[in-house]
């Protein structure tokens, strides 16, 4: 971050002396030359990029911290009881027949007027 600020100051210094605003017909402080807008634009772009990069690095650091730290979770009595049950004590699951028929024939709602659908 510090090096980025130093480079921004270097670009501003290399950009030349200050002068009139880079808008045709505008003058300020009696300057005879125009200011270089390219240096100012480059510095503004560098500031935006460095702030975005800093936010990205902070997000990565926070995510890494969250993934590497271990949270202390207490034992849940219900979870312990369920995990200790034997397979003989487990409830037998009986499949329930589907009360709705699944046919390829059209239903009564799909029937044409004057005809019956499948019932």
Phi, psi and omega in degrees: 000317180294320179294322178298319177294322179295319179294322177298317177294324177296316179297320179295321179291317181291334181297347177101179181289156177292159180200206178295154175299147183283043177240130185298129177092356180262142176225155176208138177056024176066024180288148182262344181245161177268150176286152180273110182286342181295317180296318180293321177295320178295320179294317179298318177296318180296323179294316180296316180295318181293325177291320176296319178294320178296319178295321179295317179295320177295321178295319177296319180295319179294318179295319178296320178297316181294326181281330185268340179274144182258126177273139180276113180248128180285163178285133177266122183299324180293319179295320178295317181296317181293320182289338181268354179293141178275166181291337178289332182275347183293147181287140179279131182266121179256122180292138180260132179292144180285121182290344182261131176283143176246102181240160176274349180286152181292148178282176178294335178283338180269357186292149176282154178301129180093352179238155177262147174271189179284138180238000000 
